[in-house]
């Protein structure tokens, strides 16, 4: 079973990665990993530094943009948008379940005008993620970006 859920051709999201998952990501052609999970969120999760070392060993780029559950903020959205723009594709982003990563991707993509809200909702839904909790914010960011 593939734990990596494709949102589109440039990004997939996943629950918590292990070192073996990083190796599998490299085998599948991913080129960059975004860690959206704070260290210490649960007792058995590997530290971000362990995943970063595994990514570097596989020749993958890595960045940590940790977001606590329910803690999406402008700083994280801006960091995600910058990373989505500059990182080698395809990207694999992860958190506890993949939901925070999907939310952050949608907010960043809407804020930069990279994609319209309807497309973001459809891509997330196709991957099994429901953006309805952030629908109004995605719509607002998308409309603002499109107006620029």
Secondary structure, 3 states (H helix, E strand, C coil): CCCCEEEECCEEEECCCCHHHHHHHHHCCCCEEEECCCCCCCCCCCCHHHHHHHHHHCCCEEEECCCCCCCCCHHHHHHHHHHHHHCCCCEEEECCCCHHHHHHHHHHHHHHCCCCHHHHHHHHHHCCCCCHHHHHHHHHHHHHHHHC
